[in-house]
Amino acid sequence: MDFATSNLSKIRPKLRTSGNVTGNFGRPKVKAAHNQQLGYTKKDNINMITCKEDYIAKMYQILDTTDDQKIRNFAYSEIKKYLIQTGQW
């Protein structure tokens, strides 16, 4: 077949000016559900933030009470990080 004389070389894709906005492999784009209140802090929530001393006390308690080795390793690493930061390690 000779492409110089055939019509196959002259077919151009149609410029799409109407239809769904796609970019998701042919499926219509949808907006994801999002939380409008994300990032806002109310006055009541500020007191719920745990201070480092309470957090480390909880880590010591977890270290003493748990049987799970992964949790023990996590608590140990958190305590170690705190002690290194405060210069006690």
PDB file of N, CA, C and O in Angstrom:
ATOM      1  N   MET A   1       0.848  -1.185   0.000  1.00  0.00           N
ATOM      2  CA  MET A   1       0.000   0.000   0.000  1.00  0.00           C
ATOM      3  C   MET A   1       0.886   1.239   0.000  1.00  0.00           C
ATOM      4  O   MET A   1       1.845   1.327   0.767  1.00  0.00           O
ATOM      5  N   ASP A   2       0.572   2.152  -0.828  1.00  0.00           N
ATOM      6  CA  ASP A   2       1.348   3.377  -0.967  1.00  0.00           C
ATOM      7  C   ASP A   2       0.669   4.493  -0.152  1.00  0.00           C
ATOM      8  O   ASP A   2      -0.424   4.948  -0.491  1.00  0.00           O
ATOM      9  N   PHE A   3       1.349   4.928   0.941  1.00  0.00           N
ATOM     10  CA  PHE A   3       0.758   5.934   1.821  1.00  0.00           C
ATOM     11  C   PHE A   3       0.747   7.331   1.190  1.00  0.00           C
ATOM     12  O   PHE A   3      -0.015   8.195   1.625  1.00  0.00           O
ATOM     13  N   ALA A   4       1.550   7.553   0.210  1.00  0.00           N
ATOM     14  CA  ALA A   4       1.584   8.865  -0.428  1.00  0.00           C
ATOM     15  C   ALA A   4       0.290   9.148  -1.181  1.00  0.00           C
ATOM     16  O   ALA A   4      -0.127  10.301  -1.291  1.00  0.00           O
ATOM     17  N   THR A   5      -0.339   8.112  -1.694  1.00  0.00           N
ATOM     18  CA  THR A   5      -1.565   8.322  -2.470  1.00  0.00           C
ATOM     19  C   THR A   5      -2.822   7.918  -1.720  1.00  0.00           C
ATOM     20  O   THR A   5      -3.926   8.183  -2.193  1.00  0.00           O
ATOM     21  N   SER A   6      -2.682   7.274  -0.548  1.00  0.00           N
ATOM     22  CA  SER A   6      -3.881   6.819   0.171  1.00  0.00           C
ATOM     23  C   SER A   6      -4.390   7.913   1.104  1.00  0.00           C
ATOM     24  O   SER A   6      -3.697   8.896   1.364  1.00  0.00           O
ATOM     25  N   ASN A   7      -5.585   7.732   1.594  1.00  0.00           N
ATOM     26  CA  ASN A   7      -6.196   8.694   2.518  1.00  0.00           C
ATOM     27  C   ASN A   7      -5.796   8.449   3.971  1.00  0.00           C
ATOM     28  O   ASN A   7      -6.106   9.275   4.829  1.00  0.00           O
ATOM     29  N   LEU A   8      -5.110   7.327   4.278  1.00  0.00           N
ATOM     30  CA  LEU A   8      -4.754   7.006   5.658  1.00  0.00           C
ATOM     31  C   LEU A   8      -3.786   8.022   6.249  1.00  0.00           C
ATOM     32  O   LEU A   8      -3.821   8.269   7.454  1.00  0.00           O
ATOM     33  N   SER A   9      -2.938   8.607   5.444  1.00  0.00           N
ATOM     34  CA  SER A   9      -1.983   9.575   5.964  1.00  0.00           C
ATOM     35  C   SER A   9      -2.620  10.939   6.215  1.00  0.00           C
ATOM     36  O   SER A   9      -1.998  11.809   6.824  1.00  0.00           O
ATOM     37  N   LYS A  10      -3.845  11.131   5.755  1.00  0.00           N
ATOM     38  CA  LYS A  10      -4.501  12.429   5.879  1.00  0.00           C
ATOM     39  C   LYS A  10      -5.508  12.480   7.026  1.00  0.00           C
ATOM     40  O   LYS A  10      -6.110  13.524   7.275  1.00  0.00           O
ATOM     41  N   ILE A  11      -5.695  11.350   7.730  1.00  0.00           N
ATOM     42  CA  ILE A  11      -6.654  11.331   8.836  1.00  0.00           C
ATOM     43  C   ILE A  11      -6.024  12.044  10.035  1.00  0.00           C
ATOM     44  O   ILE A  11      -4.927  11.695  10.473  1.00  0.00           O
ATOM     45  N   ARG A  12      -6.720  13.029  10.550  1.00  0.00           N
ATOM     46  CA  ARG A  12      -6.250  13.767  11.719  1.00  0.00           C
ATOM     47  C   ARG A  12      -7.213  13.530  12.876  1.00  0.00           C
ATOM     48  O   ARG A  12      -8.420  13.403  12.669  1.00  0.00           O
ATOM     49  N   PRO A  13      -6.676  13.470  14.102  1.00  0.00           N
ATOM     50  CA  PRO A  13      -7.584  13.303  15.239  1.00  0.00           C
ATOM     51  C   PRO A  13      -8.451  14.539  15.414  1.00  0.00           C
ATOM     52  O   PRO A  13      -8.005  15.668  15.204  1.00  0.00           O
ATOM     53  N   LYS A  14      -9.688  14.305  15.801  1.00  0.00           N
ATOM     54  CA  LYS A  14     -10.639  15.397  15.974  1.00  0.00           C
ATOM     55  C   LYS A  14     -10.288  16.178  17.242  1.00  0.00           C
ATOM     56  O   LYS A  14     -10.002  15.576  18.277  1.00  0.00           O
ATOM     57  N   LEU A  15     -10.307  17.503  17.171  1.00  0.00           N
ATOM     58  CA  LEU A  15     -10.082  18.343  18.336  1.00  0.00           C
ATOM     59  C   LEU A  15     -11.337  18.297  19.196  1.00  0.00           C
ATOM     60  O   LEU A  15     -12.413  18.717  18.769  1.00  0.00           O
ATOM     61  N   ARG A  16     -11.187  17.782  20.414  1.00  0.00           N
ATOM     62  CA  ARG A  16     -12.364  17.621  21.267  1.00  0.00           C
ATOM     63  C   ARG A  16     -12.658  18.923  21.997  1.00  0.00           C
ATOM     64  O   ARG A  16     -11.836  19.408  22.774  1.00  0.00           O
ATOM     65  N   THR A  17     -13.815  19.476  21.747  1.00  0.00           N
ATOM     66  CA  THR A  17     -14.219  20.718  22.401  1.00  0.00           C
ATOM     67  C   THR A  17     -15.432  20.508  23.286  1.00  0.00           C
ATOM     68  O   THR A  17     -15.891  21.451  23.931  1.00  0.00           O
ATOM     69  N   SER A  18     -15.963  19.294  23.332  1.00  0.00           N
ATOM     70  CA  SER A  18     -17.122  19.027  24.186  1.00  0.00           C
ATOM     71  C   SER A  18     -16.951  17.654  24.812  1.00  0.00           C
ATOM     72  O   SER A  18     -16.086  16.881  24.400  1.00  0.00           O
ATOM     73  N   GLY A  19     -17.772  17.352  25.804  1.00  0.00           N
ATOM     74  CA  GLY A  19     -17.711  16.054  26.461  1.00  0.00           C
ATOM     75  C   GLY A  19     -17.123  16.167  27.852  1.00  0.00           C
ATOM     76  O   GLY A  19     -16.853  17.260  28.351  1.00  0.00           O
ATOM     77  N   ASN A  20     -16.933  15.014  28.463  1.00  0.00           N
ATOM     78  CA  ASN A  20     -16.411  14.971  29.832  1.00  0.00           C
ATOM     79  C   ASN A  20     -14.942  15.362  29.875  1.00  0.00           C
ATOM     80  O   ASN A  20     -14.186  15.107  28.937  1.00  0.00           O
ATOM     81  N   VAL A  21     -14.555  15.984  30.976  1.00  0.00           N
ATOM     82  CA  VAL A  21     -13.151  16.267  31.214  1.00  0.00           C
ATOM     83  C   VAL A  21     -12.548  14.981  31.753  1.00  0.00           C
ATOM     84  O   VAL A  21     -12.932  14.515  32.826  1.00  0.00           O
ATOM     85  N   THR A  22     -11.616  14.412  31.022  1.00  0.00           N
ATOM     86  CA  THR A  22     -11.027  13.152  31.468  1.00  0.00           C
ATOM     87  C   THR A  22      -9.543  13.337  31.685  1.00  0.00           C
ATOM     88  O   THR A  22      -8.999  14.408  31.416  1.00  0.00           O
ATOM     89  N   GLY A  23      -8.921  12.358  32.142  1.00  0.00           N
ATOM     90  CA  GLY A  23      -7.518  12.369  32.469  1.00  0.00           C
ATOM     91  C   GLY A  23      -7.296  11.215  33.423  1.00  0.00           C
ATOM     92  O   GLY A  23      -6.212  11.035  33.977  1.00  0.00           O
ATOM     93  N   ASN A  24      -8.345  10.443  33.596  1.00  0.00           N
ATOM     94  CA  ASN A  24      -8.338   9.307  34.487  1.00  0.00           C
ATOM     95  C   ASN A  24      -8.603   8.049  33.660  1.00  0.00           C
ATOM     96  O   ASN A  24      -9.473   7.246  33.994  1.00  0.00           O
ATOM     97  N   PHE A  25      -7.837   7.891  32.572  1.00  0.00           N
ATOM     98  CA  PHE A  25      -7.963   6.757  31.665  1.00  0.00           C
ATOM     99  C   PHE A  25      -9.379   6.626  31.111  1.00  0.00           C
ATOM    100  O   PHE A  25      -9.937   5.529  31.072  1.00  0.00           O
ATOM    101  N   GLY A  26      -9.950   7.736  30.689  1.00  0.00           N
ATOM    102  CA  GLY A  26     -11.250   7.715  30.046  1.00  0.00           C
ATOM    103  C   GLY A  26     -12.423   7.834  30.987  1.00  0.00           C
ATOM    104  O   GLY A  26     -13.551   8.039  30.537  1.00  0.00           O
ATOM    105  N   ARG A  27     -12.193   7.712  32.286  1.00  0.00           N
ATOM    106  CA  ARG A  27     -13.291   7.851  33.237  1.00  0.00           C
ATOM    107  C   ARG A  27     -13.412   9.317  33.634  1.00  0.00           C
ATOM    108  O   ARG A  27     -12.410  10.032  33.659  1.00  0.00           O
ATOM    109  N   PRO A  28     -14.612   9.771  33.943  1.00  0.00           N
ATOM    110  CA  PRO A  28     -14.761  11.171  34.342  1.00  0.00           C
ATOM    111  C   PRO A  28     -14.037  11.457  35.649  1.00  0.00           C
ATOM    112  O   PRO A  28     -13.990  10.615  36.546  1.00  0.00           O
ATOM    113  N   LYS A  29     -13.473  12.656  35.744  1.00  0.00           N
ATOM    114  CA  LYS A  29     -12.793  13.054  36.978  1.00  0.00           C
ATOM    115  C   LYS A  29     -13.842  13.387  38.033  1.00  0.00           C
ATOM    116  O   LYS A  29     -14.870  13.994  37.732  1.00  0.00           O
ATOM    117  N   VAL A  30     -13.574  12.985  39.264  1.00  0.00           N
ATOM    118  CA  VAL A  30     -14.460  13.308  40.375  1.00  0.00           C
ATOM    119  C   VAL A  30     -13.617  13.932  41.472  1.00  0.00           C
ATOM    120  O   VAL A  30     -12.444  13.600  41.639  1.00  0.00           O
ATOM    121  N   LYS A  31     -14.225  14.832  42.212  1.00  0.00           N
ATOM    122  CA  LYS A  31     -13.528  15.436  43.336  1.00  0.00           C
ATOM    123  C   LYS A  31     -13.571  14.476  44.504  1.00  0.00           C
ATOM    124  O   LYS A  31     -14.597  13.853  44.775  1.00  0.00           O
ATOM    125  N   ALA A  32     -12.463  14.364  45.185  1.00  0.00           N
ATOM    126  CA  ALA A  32     -12.406  13.495  46.351  1.00  0.00           C
ATOM    127  C   ALA A  32     -13.069  14.184  47.527  1.00  0.00           C
ATOM    128  O   ALA A  32     -13.074  15.411  47.619  1.00  0.00           O
ATOM    129  N   ALA A  33     -13.627  13.387  48.425  1.00  0.00           N
ATOM    130  CA  ALA A  33     -14.223  13.949  49.635  1.00  0.00           C
ATOM    131  C   ALA A  33     -13.101  14.501  50.504  1.00  0.00           C
ATOM    132  O   ALA A  33     -12.070  13.853  50.680  1.00  0.00           O
ATOM    133  N   HIS A  34     -13.298  15.674  51.035  1.00  0.00           N
ATOM    134  CA  HIS A  34     -12.267  16.270  51.865  1.00  0.00           C
ATOM    135  C   HIS A  34     -12.904  16.909  53.085  1.00  0.00           C
ATOM    136  O   HIS A  34     -14.075  17.289  53.075  1.00  0.00           O
ATOM    137  N   ASN A  35     -12.130  17.014  54.102  1.00  0.00           N
ATOM    138  CA  ASN A  35     -12.597  17.564  55.363  1.00  0.00           C
ATOM    139  C   ASN A  35     -12.319  19.065  55.377  1.00  0.00           C
ATOM    140  O   ASN A  35     -11.167  19.490  55.293  1.00  0.00           O
ATOM    141  N   GLN A  36     -13.364  19.851  55.482  1.00  0.00           N
ATOM    142  CA  GLN A  36     -13.197  21.304  55.473  1.00  0.00           C
ATOM    143  C   GLN A  36     -12.584  21.814  56.775  1.00  0.00           C
ATOM    144  O   GLN A  36     -11.962  22.877  56.792  1.00  0.00           O
ATOM    145  N   GLN A  37     -12.754  21.064  57.864  1.00  0.00           N
ATOM    146  CA  GLN A  37     -12.291  21.526  59.168  1.00  0.00           C
ATOM    147  C   GLN A  37     -10.862  21.087  59.478  1.00  0.00           C
ATOM    148  O   GLN A  37     -10.361  21.350  60.571  1.00  0.00           O
ATOM    149  N   LEU A  38     -10.212  20.434  58.545  1.00  0.00           N
ATOM    150  CA  LEU A  38      -8.881  19.920  58.792  1.00  0.00           C
ATOM    151  C   LEU A  38      -7.903  21.063  59.034  1.00  0.00           C
ATOM    152  O   LEU A  38      -7.840  22.007  58.246  1.00  0.00           O
ATOM    153  N   GLY A  39      -7.155  20.984  60.102  1.00  0.00           N
ATOM    154  CA  GLY A  39      -6.165  22.003  60.392  1.00  0.00           C
ATOM    155  C   GLY A  39      -6.635  23.057  61.362  1.00  0.00           C
ATOM    156  O   GLY A  39      -5.824  23.844  61.851  1.00  0.00           O
ATOM    157  N   TYR A  40      -7.940  23.098  61.660  1.00  0.00           N
ATOM    158  CA  TYR A  40      -8.450  24.085  62.598  1.00  0.00           C
ATOM    159  C   TYR A  40      -8.448  23.492  64.001  1.00  0.00           C
ATOM    160  O   TYR A  40      -8.778  22.321  64.192  1.00  0.00           O
ATOM    161  N   THR A  41      -8.082  24.293  64.959  1.00  0.00           N
ATOM    162  CA  THR A  41      -8.044  23.841  66.343  1.00  0.00           C
ATOM    163  C   THR A  41      -8.997  24.689  67.167  1.00  0.00           C
ATOM    164  O   THR A  41      -8.976  25.918  67.107  1.00  0.00           O
ATOM    165  N   LYS A  42      -9.826  24.008  67.932  1.00  0.00           N
ATOM    166  CA  LYS A  42     -10.721  24.721  68.838  1.00  0.00           C
ATOM    167  C   LYS A  42     -10.024  24.871  70.184  1.00  0.00           C
ATOM    168  O   LYS A  42      -9.051  24.173  70.474  1.00  0.00           O
ATOM    169  N   LYS A  43     -10.527  25.777  70.992  1.00  0.00           N
ATOM    170  CA  LYS A  43      -9.922  26.036  72.295  1.00  0.00           C
ATOM    171  C   LYS A  43      -9.953  24.786  73.173  1.00  0.00           C
ATOM    172  O   LYS A  43      -9.020  24.550  73.941  1.00  0.00           O
ATOM    173  N   ASP A  44     -11.016  23.982  73.069  1.00  0.00           N
ATOM    174  CA  ASP A  44     -11.138  22.807  73.939  1.00  0.00           C
ATOM    175  C   ASP A  44     -10.081  21.748  73.603  1.00  0.00           C
ATOM    176  O   ASP A  44      -9.691  20.975  74.477  1.00  0.00           O
ATOM    177  N   ASN A  45      -9.619  21.703  72.363  1.00  0.00           N
ATOM    178  CA  ASN A  45      -8.682  20.662  71.947  1.00  0.00           C
ATOM    179  C   ASN A  45      -7.241  20.958  72.340  1.00  0.00           C
ATOM    180  O   ASN A  45      -6.406  20.053  72.332  1.00  0.00           O
ATOM    181  N   ILE A  46      -6.935  22.192  72.681  1.00  0.00           N
ATOM    182  CA  ILE A  46      -5.553  22.560  72.962  1.00  0.00           C
ATOM    183  C   ILE A  46      -5.046  21.844  74.209  1.00  0.00           C
ATOM    184  O   ILE A  46      -3.874  21.473  74.268  1.00  0.00           O
ATOM    185  N   ASN A  47      -5.908  21.644  75.209  1.00  0.00           N
ATOM    186  CA  ASN A  47      -5.491  20.976  76.441  1.00  0.00           C
ATOM    187  C   ASN A  47      -5.284  19.482  76.249  1.00  0.00           C
ATOM    188  O   ASN A  47      -4.703  18.834  77.120  1.00  0.00           O
ATOM    189  N   MET A  48      -5.741  18.914  75.137  1.00  0.00           N
ATOM    190  CA  MET A  48      -5.609  17.489  74.904  1.00  0.00           C
ATOM    191  C   MET A  48      -4.211  17.105  74.417  1.00  0.00           C
ATOM    192  O   MET A  48      -3.879  15.920  74.377  1.00  0.00           O
ATOM    193  N   ILE A  49      -3.396  18.079  74.049  1.00  0.00           N
ATOM    194  CA  ILE A  49      -2.051  17.794  73.558  1.00  0.00           C
ATOM    195  C   ILE A  49      -1.200  17.310  74.723  1.00  0.00           C
ATOM    196  O   ILE A  49      -1.127  17.965  75.763  1.00  0.00           O
ATOM    197  N   THR A  50      -0.558  16.162  74.545  1.00  0.00           N
ATOM    198  CA  THR A  50       0.228  15.544  75.609  1.00  0.00           C
ATOM    199  C   THR A  50       1.612  16.173  75.667  1.00  0.00           C
ATOM    200  O   THR A  50       2.266  16.349  74.640  1.00  0.00           O
ATOM    201  N   CYS A  51       2.049  16.509  76.865  1.00  0.00           N
ATOM    202  CA  CYS A  51       3.405  17.042  77.008  1.00  0.00           C
ATOM    203  C   CYS A  51       4.396  15.876  76.966  1.00  0.00           C
ATOM    204  O   CYS A  51       4.014  14.717  77.132  1.00  0.00           O
ATOM    205  N   LYS A  52       5.665  16.197  76.741  1.00  0.00           N
ATOM    206  CA  LYS A  52       6.684  15.155  76.572  1.00  0.00           C
ATOM    207  C   LYS A  52       6.836  14.289  77.812  1.00  0.00           C
ATOM    208  O   LYS A  52       7.045  13.080  77.701  1.00  0.00           O
ATOM    209  N   GLU A  53       6.737  14.884  78.976  1.00  0.00           N
ATOM    210  CA  GLU A  53       6.921  14.119  80.208  1.00  0.00           C
ATOM    211  C   GLU A  53       5.822  13.069  80.370  1.00  0.00           C
ATOM    212  O   GLU A  53       6.098  11.932  80.754  1.00  0.00           O
ATOM    213  N   ASP A  54       4.569  13.453  80.074  1.00  0.00           N
ATOM    214  CA  ASP A  54       3.465  12.494  80.154  1.00  0.00           C
ATOM    215  C   ASP A  54       3.620  11.401  79.110  1.00  0.00           C
ATOM    216  O   ASP A  54       3.339  10.232  79.375  1.00  0.00           O
ATOM    217  N   TYR A  55       4.068  11.788  77.920  1.00  0.00           N
ATOM    218  CA  TYR A  55       4.260  10.811  76.842  1.00  0.00           C
ATOM    219  C   TYR A  55       5.332   9.788  77.223  1.00  0.00           C
ATOM    220  O   TYR A  55       5.154   8.589  77.011  1.00  0.00           O
ATOM    221  N   ILE A  56       6.434  10.262  77.780  1.00  0.00           N
ATOM    222  CA  ILE A  56       7.508   9.348  78.177  1.00  0.00           C
ATOM    223  C   ILE A  56       7.060   8.468  79.337  1.00  0.00           C
ATOM    224  O   ILE A  56       7.438   7.298  79.401  1.00  0.00           O
ATOM    225  N   ALA A  57       6.253   9.012  80.264  1.00  0.00           N
ATOM    226  CA  ALA A  57       5.720   8.198  81.354  1.00  0.00           C
ATOM    227  C   ALA A  57       4.839   7.079  80.804  1.00  0.00           C
ATOM    228  O   ALA A  57       4.881   5.952  81.298  1.00  0.00           O
ATOM    229  N   LYS A  58       4.041   7.391  79.779  1.00  0.00           N
ATOM    230  CA  LYS A  58       3.218   6.364  79.131  1.00  0.00           C
ATOM    231  C   LYS A  58       4.093   5.331  78.436  1.00  0.00           C
ATOM    232  O   LYS A  58       3.779   4.141  78.454  1.00  0.00           O
ATOM    233  N   MET A  59       5.183   5.770  77.828  1.00  0.00           N
ATOM    234  CA  MET A  59       6.088   4.826  77.153  1.00  0.00           C
ATOM    235  C   MET A  59       6.738   3.882  78.170  1.00  0.00           C
ATOM    236  O   MET A  59       6.887   2.691  77.895  1.00  0.00           O
ATOM    237  N   TYR A  60       7.128   4.406  79.349  1.00  0.00           N
ATOM    238  CA  TYR A  60       7.677   3.545  80.403  1.00  0.00           C
ATOM    239  C   TYR A  60       6.622   2.531  80.860  1.00  0.00           C
ATOM    240  O   TYR A  60       6.930   1.360  81.080  1.00  0.00           O
ATOM    241  N   GLN A  61       5.377   2.994  81.000  1.00  0.00           N
ATOM    242  CA  GLN A  61       4.293   2.102  81.423  1.00  0.00           C
ATOM    243  C   GLN A  61       4.059   1.003  80.383  1.00  0.00           C
ATOM    244  O   GLN A  61       3.877  -0.162  80.736  1.00  0.00           O
ATOM    245  N   ILE A  62       4.065   1.380  79.105  1.00  0.00           N
ATOM    246  CA  ILE A  62       3.902   0.404  78.028  1.00  0.00           C
ATOM    247  C   ILE A  62       5.058  -0.586  78.035  1.00  0.00           C
ATOM    248  O   ILE A  62       4.854  -1.787  77.860  1.00  0.00           O
ATOM    249  N   LEU A  63       6.265  -0.085  78.236  1.00  0.00           N
ATOM    250  CA  LEU A  63       7.455  -0.946  78.248  1.00  0.00           C
ATOM    251  C   LEU A  63       7.352  -2.005  79.347  1.00  0.00           C
ATOM    252  O   LEU A  63       7.785  -3.143  79.164  1.00  0.00           O
ATOM    253  N   ASP A  64       6.773  -1.620  80.495  1.00  0.00           N
ATOM    254  CA  ASP A  64       6.651  -2.554  81.614  1.00  0.00           C
ATOM    255  C   ASP A  64       5.497  -3.543  81.451  1.00  0.00           C
ATOM    256  O   ASP A  64       5.573  -4.661  81.962  1.00  0.00           O
ATOM    257  N   THR A  65       4.432  -3.153  80.750  1.00  0.00           N
ATOM    258  CA  THR A  65       3.221  -3.979  80.755  1.00  0.00           C
ATOM    259  C   THR A  65       3.009  -4.835  79.514  1.00  0.00           C
ATOM    260  O   THR A  65       2.334  -5.861  79.603  1.00  0.00           O
ATOM    261  N   THR A  66       3.552  -4.463  78.370  1.00  0.00           N
ATOM    262  CA  THR A  66       3.231  -5.182  77.141  1.00  0.00           C
ATOM    263  C   THR A  66       4.093  -6.428  76.956  1.00  0.00           C
ATOM    264  O   THR A  66       5.217  -6.509  77.452  1.00  0.00           O
ATOM    265  N   ASP A  67       3.533  -7.400  76.226  1.00  0.00           N
ATOM    266  CA  ASP A  67       4.269  -8.608  75.857  1.00  0.00           C
ATOM    267  C   ASP A  67       4.687  -8.586  74.396  1.00  0.00           C
ATOM    268  O   ASP A  67       5.509  -9.398  73.974  1.00  0.00           O
ATOM    269  N   ASP A  68       4.127  -7.660  73.618  1.00  0.00           N
ATOM    270  CA  ASP A  68       4.411  -7.583  72.186  1.00  0.00           C
ATOM    271  C   ASP A  68       5.795  -6.959  71.970  1.00  0.00           C
ATOM    272  O   ASP A  68       6.065  -5.853  72.438  1.00  0.00           O
ATOM    273  N   GLN A  69       6.657  -7.673  71.263  1.00  0.00           N
ATOM    274  CA  GLN A  69       8.034  -7.217  71.081  1.00  0.00           C
ATOM    275  C   GLN A  69       8.122  -5.952  70.229  1.00  0.00           C
ATOM    276  O   GLN A  69       8.963  -5.090  70.483  1.00  0.00           O
ATOM    277  N   LYS A  70       7.252  -5.837  69.214  1.00  0.00           N
ATOM    278  CA  LYS A  70       7.280  -4.628  68.362  1.00  0.00           C
ATOM    279  C   LYS A  70       6.921  -3.383  69.170  1.00  0.00           C
ATOM    280  O   LYS A  70       7.540  -2.331  69.010  1.00  0.00           O
ATOM    281  N   ILE A  71       5.926  -3.509  70.030  1.00  0.00           N
ATOM    282  CA  ILE A  71       5.518  -2.362  70.852  1.00  0.00           C
ATOM    283  C   ILE A  71       6.619  -2.023  71.853  1.00  0.00           C
ATOM    284  O   ILE A  71       6.886  -0.849  72.111  1.00  0.00           O
ATOM    285  N   ARG A  72       7.261  -3.049  72.418  1.00  0.00           N
ATOM    286  CA  ARG A  72       8.366  -2.805  73.349  1.00  0.00           C
ATOM    287  C   ARG A  72       9.517  -2.082  72.648  1.00  0.00           C
ATOM    288  O   ARG A  72      10.115  -1.165  73.210  1.00  0.00           O
ATOM    289  N   ASN A  73       9.825  -2.502  71.410  1.00  0.00           N
ATOM    290  CA  ASN A  73      10.895  -1.841  70.651  1.00  0.00           C
ATOM    291  C   ASN A  73      10.546  -0.383  70.365  1.00  0.00           C
ATOM    292  O   ASN A  73      11.400   0.499  70.446  1.00  0.00           O
ATOM    293  N   PHE A  74       9.265  -0.143  70.025  1.00  0.00           N
ATOM    294  CA  PHE A  74       8.833   1.227  69.751  1.00  0.00           C
ATOM    295  C   PHE A  74       8.967   2.092  71.001  1.00  0.00           C
ATOM    296  O   PHE A  74       9.526   3.187  70.948  1.00  0.00           O
ATOM    297  N   ALA A  75       8.447   1.591  72.134  1.00  0.00           N
ATOM    298  CA  ALA A  75       8.515   2.361  73.379  1.00  0.00           C
ATOM    299  C   ALA A  75       9.964   2.623  73.762  1.00  0.00           C
ATOM    300  O   ALA A  75      10.300   3.727  74.191  1.00  0.00           O
ATOM    301  N   TYR A  76      10.829   1.616  73.612  1.00  0.00           N
ATOM    302  CA  TYR A  76      12.251   1.782  73.940  1.00  0.00           C
ATOM    303  C   TYR A  76      12.900   2.851  73.054  1.00  0.00           C
ATOM    304  O   TYR A  76      13.665   3.685  73.537  1.00  0.00           O
ATOM    305  N   SER A  77      12.585   2.819  71.746  1.00  0.00           N
ATOM    306  CA  SER A  77      13.189   3.810  70.847  1.00  0.00           C
ATOM    307  C   SER A  77      12.682   5.221  71.148  1.00  0.00           C
ATOM    308  O   SER A  77      13.441   6.185  71.040  1.00  0.00           O
ATOM    309  N   GLU A  78      11.404   5.353  71.526  1.00  0.00           N
ATOM    310  CA  GLU A  78      10.872   6.675  71.875  1.00  0.00           C
ATOM    311  C   GLU A  78      11.530   7.209  73.147  1.00  0.00           C
ATOM    312  O   GLU A  78      11.880   8.387  73.227  1.00  0.00           O
ATOM    313  N   ILE A  79      11.693   6.331  74.141  1.00  0.00           N
ATOM    314  CA  ILE A  79      12.354   6.744  75.383  1.00  0.00           C
ATOM    315  C   ILE A  79      13.802   7.134  75.098  1.00  0.00           C
ATOM    316  O   ILE A  79      14.299   8.129  75.626  1.00  0.00           O
ATOM    317  N   LYS A  80      14.469   6.353  74.270  1.00  0.00           N
ATOM    318  CA  LYS A  80      15.870   6.634  73.924  1.00  0.00           C
ATOM    319  C   LYS A  80      15.991   7.981  73.207  1.00  0.00           C
ATOM    320  O   LYS A  80      16.891   8.766  73.505  1.00  0.00           O
ATOM    321  N   LYS A  81      15.077   8.249  72.258  1.00  0.00           N
ATOM    322  CA  LYS A  81      15.111   9.541  71.551  1.00  0.00           C
ATOM    323  C   LYS A  81      14.942  10.701  72.524  1.00  0.00           C
ATOM    324  O   LYS A  81      15.636  11.713  72.427  1.00  0.00           O
ATOM    325  N   TYR A  82      14.005  10.540  73.472  1.00  0.00           N
ATOM    326  CA  TYR A  82      13.760  11.615  74.438  1.00  0.00           C
ATOM    327  C   TYR A  82      14.982  11.842  75.324  1.00  0.00           C
ATOM    328  O   TYR A  82      15.379  12.979  75.577  1.00  0.00           O
ATOM    329  N   LEU A  83      15.569  10.746  75.787  1.00  0.00           N
ATOM    330  CA  LEU A  83      16.732  10.878  76.662  1.00  0.00           C
ATOM    331  C   LEU A  83      17.935  11.472  75.924  1.00  0.00           C
ATOM    332  O   LEU A  83      18.714  12.217  76.518  1.00  0.00           O
ATOM    333  N   ILE A  84      18.091  11.153  74.645  1.00  0.00           N
ATOM    334  CA  ILE A  84      19.185  11.742  73.845  1.00  0.00           C
ATOM    335  C   ILE A  84      18.941  13.239  73.660  1.00  0.00           C
ATOM    336  O   ILE A  84      19.873  14.038  73.749  1.00  0.00           O
ATOM    337  N   GLN A  85      17.672  13.620  73.398  1.00  0.00           N
ATOM    338  CA  GLN A  85      17.348  15.037  73.213  1.00  0.00           C
ATOM    339  C   GLN A  85      17.602  15.852  74.480  1.00  0.00           C
ATOM    340  O   GLN A  85      18.019  17.008  74.411  1.00  0.00           O
ATOM    341  N   THR A  86      17.350  15.246  75.622  1.00  0.00           N
ATOM    342  CA  THR A  86      17.519  15.984  76.870  1.00  0.00           C
ATOM    343  C   THR A  86      18.920  15.817  77.461  1.00  0.00           C
ATOM    344  O   THR A  86      19.219  16.376  78.517  1.00  0.00           O
ATOM    345  N   GLY A  87      19.784  15.044  76.778  1.00  0.00           N
ATOM    346  CA  GLY A  87      21.158  14.893  77.232  1.00  0.00           C
ATOM    347  C   GLY A  87      21.329  13.939  78.401  1.00  0.00           C
ATOM    348  O   GLY A  87      22.322  14.025  79.124  1.00  0.00           O
ATOM    349  N   GLN A  88      20.387  13.036  78.600  1.00  0.00           N
ATOM    350  CA  GLN A  88      20.450  12.096  79.718  1.00  0.00           C
ATOM    351  C   GLN A  88      20.912  10.714  79.273  1.00  0.00           C
ATOM    352  O   GLN A  88      21.078   9.835  80.119  1.00  0.00           O
ATOM    353  N   TRP A  89      21.122  10.492  78.001  1.00  0.00           N
ATOM    354  CA  TRP A  89      21.509   9.169  77.487  1.00  0.00           C
ATOM    355  C   TRP A  89      23.004   8.992  77.532  1.00  0.00           C
ATOM    356  O   TRP A  89      23.514   7.942  77.141  1.00  0.00           O
TER     357      TRP A  89
END
